[in-house]
Structure formats: C-alpha cells, structure tokens
Amino acid sequence: MIQRQFNGSRLREGRIYRGLTITDLADELGVSKQMISKYENDKAVPTLDSLLLITNILKFPKEYFYETSVEVKTGSTYFRSLLTTGKKEREMQYDRVKYLTIIRALLEEYVDFPELDVPEFSDQDIENVEEVAEKVRVAWSLGDKPVKDIIYLLETKGFVISSLMLGKKTIDAFGSQHVIEGKQYYSIVLGNDKKSFYRRQFDVAHELGHKVLHDPYLNIDDLSKEEFKLIEQEANDFAAAFLLPRESFLRDVSIHPNDLMYYKLLKKKWGVSIGAMVMRAYKLGAINEGTYQYMQRSISHKGWRTKEPLDDVKDLRDPVSMKQAIELLIENDYISGDTFMQKLSQHYGLSLLREEVEELLGLEEGYLKTEVAYTGNIVSIKDKLESRAMDIT
C-alpha cells in the first residue's frame, strides 16, 4: 500500500490563500505557533483530528494537503492600486490566480481557446508609453474607435480572466504571467466589489499595461516606494492612451473641454469614467492647470469620486470564455462535474472544493455537482406491490 506524505508547503499555501497568519491558524487549532511552523516545514505531521480541523478551517479537501501541483512558473503579480494594497492582501491572491490558470490548462485539454496574442516591445520601445498604446491598437486592428468591452477584447486575445468577490476594497484587479508545460498564460482577476462598468474598463486596461510594459518576473517586493509609483503611473498612462486614443479623443473633448456635463456625454461614447477623461484631457493639453484643478474640485463636490453619473445604468461585464468552456463540456455530456474535479486533482495535483472552482469560473453555485440518476426504482416497487397483492388474494 502506497503511503502518502503530508505536504507542509501546501498547508502554508492554503493558510495564506485564506488570509490567515501562523498565529491565526495556531489559535484556531489550539496548538502553538511553533507546531504550525513544524507542520509547514515538514518537521511534524498533524494528527488526524488536527487535519480534519485544518480542512474545515481552510476549506480545502484533505487530499489538497498531500498533493504537489503541476509545475507552474509564476511571474510577479501586478496589482491595480499597488501602493494601497498591503503585502498580506497581495499574498492572499498569488495562488488564487495560479489556481485559475491551472484550471484553464485543464479546460484546454477539451476546448480551443484563442492563443495569447500580445505585441512584444524592446526596452527602448516602451520608453514612450503613448506610442506603445497606439501600436497595440494597430496590432489588434482597433483603429481610433472606442473599446466597447475590454474584457471581451482581451479574452479574444487569449487572456485568462476571472471576476471574483475579493472582499478587499484596496484591490481592484491583479494579473500575472504563468508558464505550464511550456505554454505561456497571462491571467487577470477582477474584483467584483466595485460595480462600475466604466471603472472596470480602466482597471483591465491598467493590467494590460503591466503585461505590455513591465518585466513579468520583476520582484515587486524589492522595489522602492518611488519605483512602485512609477510602475503604477506607467500602467495608468498606458490605460488612458489605449482607451482614449490621442487624436480621436482630443477631437471630441476639444468641443467643450471645460464642461463636466459634456464629459457625461463622452462617457457614453468612450466607455471610460469622467475622472479618467478629465485627467486625459489635461495631459493632452485640452485644459490648463487651473481649469483641471477647478474640475477636480467640482468632481469631489458632486460626490463623483465614489459614484459618477451613469455608473448604475450600464451593466457590469463579466468574463465569459472560461464559463462558456465548462458549460459547453457539461451541457453536451463531454464530462461531468465530478470527472472534471477528479482530473484537476489527479492530472494537475490540485484538489479543491467544488464551490471554490465554481467561484473561480463564475458559475452558479452547485453547477459542478453531478446529479445521480436512479434507475429501476419504479419497476422494483411495482413488482413488490404486485407480489403482495397476489399473496392477499
């Protein structure tokens, strides 16, 4: 009989995934911090009772703690609003985006997704962010028209995208590069906490900016605060230039550049927040410093920092490709929910609860639950009833 070994690194992975410190888990288990450290460093093995408690606390199946997942080369995770996102909050998301990418690799055994298609630029090329954004638009044949749905656009370009309730107000979106069995993926997770289509457009474009402009394996923790700011500003500048191309947006905004209500009309056309358009107009020289500051004060006075006009009118767009893939497989009986979960465990070394995968893929709760069909029961009951009736007569 093969004896499986407890994988301490998986305990650490699951603990961080759920946002718990060693002290938090120790208190929940009723053991010392030193004992948790021993578990995580394979110096000790939890008792069966402790393991069952761990599975309940961390909400991972028992098998999860005995596996090693398929090898994944993971790059740095770039966060929207990087400076306001704490280290603990960032660490919670690292494996979430990795697990999402592993699930994508499994789905690709059955479904053809678009290949990742992103123009590459040299270090010298990316010095001019405006030109880089223009070149990406040209490569993707976007012309100078508005991007109506950037999530759909990126999915057609092979990006792995998911939308989750992160419960963290400081996290709008994050993304990172992964390589599984020699294939490159770029995965983006969007927070569902903010319900604005227009702000989400900019969030996604910001993450695209990180993919295009920045080293995927840069160690973010080694950067200074000033370097953090520079990275964020470059991604913001790319997002603005990509969503609001210089010439066509400048033509539009120059008609009434000082009128905030006119920006409301532009918001409908360009699919970008008023705040982002005012900033873009200022950087393009359509308004001067004094006007820009006045408009910023007006935006604050109107309460538009948190909610702008039209934010509650246009529905939020969610990613569709991963959801479509699993629905295509299950609705056409290519695979059952149980089989999918088993393959994820056996082929990729990743046992998760069904509810976790449903959340990652944006599926309705219970969608992956395989319904058991009971056959023969009616006939069997009828036979017994007929037999009893014959005995009576």
N, C-alpha and C positions, 0 to 999 in steps of 0.2 A: 504493500500500500504506500503511495507517494505521500509524504508528509509536507504540507505547505508551510512556508515560513512567513511569519508576520513581517510586514514591510513597514519599518518605522518611519521612513520618509513619506509614506502615504498618509500616516497619521498627521504628520506636520502639514502636509499639503491640504488635507481635509480640514484641519483646525484653522489654518489661515484662510481657506476658502470661505469658512463661516464667520470669519472676523473675530476669532477667539484668541486670546493670548494664552501662554502656557499656564499662567496663574488662573485665568478663567476656567480652563479645562480641568485643572487640578481641583479647584473648588467644586466644580460640578461632579467630579468623580469621587471626591473625598480622599484624595491622595496628595502627596507632596509635589511641589514643582520639580523637584529632583527626579521623582519617579516618572513624570511625564517626559522629562528630558531623556531619561534612560530608554523609555519606550521608543521615542523618536530617533534615537541613535543606535537602536538595536542592541542595547545593553541589558534589556529586560523585555519580557513578553507579558502583556496584560492577561489576567485570568479571564476565564470565560465570562464570569459575571461582569468584570470591568469592560470587556469587549462589547458585550451587549449594551451596556450603558453608553459606551462611546458611539455605537451605531445609532442609538436614539438621540444622543446629544447633537452629533454632527450630521445626522440624516444621510448617511451613506450605508449601503448594504455591507454585510460582513465581508463579502468577497473583495470589496474595494481595498481592504487593508492587507490583502495577501497578494495583490497584483503589482506588476510593473507595466506601465502603459507602453504602447508602441513608441519608438524613439521620435521625439519632436524637437527640432532645433528651433528655439524660440527667440525672437528678437526683442528689443525693448518695447514696452507698452507705452504708447504716447496718449496722454490724456488731454481732453479739452479742459480748459481752466486748470492747467497743470499746477500753477502756483498755489491755488486754493485747495488742492487735493492732497491730504496728508498721506504719509508713507504707508500707514496701516490700511487706509482706504484703498490705496493703489494695489497693495499686495493682495488684497482680497480678490481682485479682478484678474490677476495674472493667469490663474489656472482656469477661470471661467471662459476666457477667450480661447485658451488652449483646448479645453474640452469641446467647445463649439467647433473648432477646426478638425478635431479627431472625428466628430460626428459627420462633418462634411466629407471627410475622406471615406468613411463607410458608405455614405449615400452615393458617392461617385462610383462605387462598385456596380451600382444598378442604374444610375441616371447620368445623362450627359449634361453637364453644366458648361456655361461659357468659360473659356480659358482666361486666366488673368492677363489682362491687356492694358499695360500702363507704360507710356513712353519713358525711356531712361535718359538721364541727363548727366553730363560730366560735372565735376565740382565747379568748373569755370562757368558752365551754362546756368547753374542755379543761383548765381550771384544776382541776377535780375529776375526777381520773383514775378513781376508783371509779364515779362516775356515768356517765362516758363508756363504761366497760366494760359497765355494765348496759344502756345504751342500744343498744350494738352487739348485745348478746344479744337484746334486744327486737326490733330491726330484722330480725334473722335468725331470729326465732321459735324461740329455743333454750330459752326458759323458764328454770328454775333447775336443769336436769339437767346431768350431766357431758357434756363434749365427748369423744366416744369416739375420734374420729380427726380431729385438727385439720387435717392435710394435706388429707384428702378434703374437709373442710368448705370450706377456702379455695379449693380447685380448683373447687368448685361455685359459688363466688362470683367466679370469673374470674381468680384469681391465677395467674401463671406460676410454677411451682415445679419445681425440679430437685434431685437428690441426687447429690453428686459426692465422689470421694476427693480431698480438697484437700491432704492431706499436711501440714497446719498445725494443730498442737494448740491454737493460740490462737484458731482460727476455728471457731465452732460453726455460724454461719449469717450470711447477709447479704442485704440486699434494697435495691432502688432503683426509682424510678419512671422510665418511659421513654415518649416520645411518638413514634410512627412514623406519618407521613402523617395527622396529626391525631388519631390514636387513642391513648388512654392505656392503658398497661400498668403493672402492678406485679409485679416479678419477685423471687423469693426462691430463693437457693441454700443448700442444707443440706449440711453436711459429713458424710461417712459414717464419719469416724474414731471417733466415739463411738457404741457400739451399744446405746443405751438408748432404748426407745420413750418412756419417761416424761420423760426429759430433752429429747428432741426435741419433745415436745408443748409444753414451756415455751419452747424456742428459737423455734418457729414463732409462738407467741402473742406473744413478745417482738418479733418482726419485724412482726407485725400492729400492735402498739402503736406502732412507729415510723411506720407508714403512717397511722394514725389521728391521732396526736398531733403529729407533727413536720413542719416545712416540708420538702417534698421537694427543694427547691433550696438548702437551708441549706449554706453552705460549712463543712464539718466542720473543715477544717484551720485555720480562723480561730478556733475555739473554745478557751477555756482548759481546763485540766485539770478545774477545778471544773464548768464547763459540760458537759464530757464526762460527768462523773459524774452530773449532774442528768438528762441525756438518758437515760443507761442506767437510772437508778433509776426514771424515769417509765415507761420501757418495761417494766421488771420489775414495777412496781406494776400496770400495765395487765394484763400476762400473768397475774398472780396473781388479780386481780379477775375477769378474763374466764373463767379455767379453774376458779376456786373461788369462785362467787358467794356474797356475804356471808351471806345468810340461811340458805340450804340447807347450805352448808359448816359454818357456825357451829353449826347444829343437830346435825350429825354429830360434829364434833370435840369438842363440849362434853360428850359422854358419857364419854370417857376422855381428856381433853386432855393429861395428863402421862405417858401410857403410850406409849412408842415402838413397841411391838409392835402397839398398836391402830392406829397410823398405817400399819402394813403392810396391815391390812385396808382402810383408807381408800384406800390407793394403788390397790388393785384396782378400787374403785368410781370414783374420780375421775380416774385415769389421769395422775397428777402425782407427782413424786418426793416422798419423805418429807421431804427437806430443804426443799423449797418449801412443803410443807404446814405444817411446824413454823414457818417464817417467817410464813406467812399467819395461823396461829393466834395467834402473838404480836402481830401488828399489829392483829388483830381483838379483842384483849383476852382471848382464851380462856386464855392462860397469862401469868404475870407475868415480869418481867425475870429474876429468879433462876432460875425453872424453865426459861426459854428458854436461859439460859447453860448450865445443867446438861445440858439435852438436846443442845445443840450439842457439848459436850464428849463426851457419850456417842456421838454420831454419829461424831465423829473417832476415838474409841477403838475403835469397831466397824469402822472402815475404810470407812464408808459414803460418804465424800467422793468416792471413785472408783467404788465399786460398791455399790449398795444391794440388799437382798432383792428378788427378782422381776425384776431388770434382765435376767437371762439367760433368763427364761421367756417373756416376751411378745415376739413378733417385731417387728422394726422395720418401720414402714410407710413405703413409698416413694411418691412422686408417681406418678400413673397417666395423667393426661389427655394429656400430650404423647406418651407411649409408645403409648397406645391410638390416637391420631390417626394416627401414621405406620404402625402395624400395620394399621389399617383401610384405609389407602390402598394399601399394598403387597400385602397379602394378597388384596385384591379387584381387583388389577391396574389401579387408577386411575393409578398412577405407579410407576416403577421407582426403585431406589436411585440409579442413575446420573442419571436425569432430575431427581430431587429435588436432587442435588448441583449439577447444571448450572443449575437455576433459582435456587438460592441464590447462585450466582456471577453469573449473567447478569442477574437481576432485582433482586438486593439487594446486588451488589458485595461478596460475601463468599465467597471460595474457601477452604474448609477441607478438611483431610484427612477421609476418610470416618470414620476412627477417632475423630476429635475430635467429630463430630456424634453418633456412636453413644454416646459417653460423656456428652455433654450431655443427650441424650434418655433415657438409662438403658437403651439397647438392648444386646442381646448383641453381642459382637464379630463383625463380618462380616455383620451383619443387612442393612446397606445395600448390600452387594456384589451387583451384578446378575449372576445366573447366565446364562451364554451357552449357549443351546440349539443343538446341532449337528444339522442335519437332512440326510438324504440319504446319509450316510456308509455305511450298511449296504447300501443298494441299489447304490451305486457299487462297493463292494468285491465284492459278489456278481457284478456284471456282469464285472468283470475276471477273477474266478476262473472264471466260465463260459467266457469267451473263451479263457483259457489252456487250459482243459480241451478245448475244441474243437480247438485247434491241435495238442495232443498226439495226439488221435485222428486 
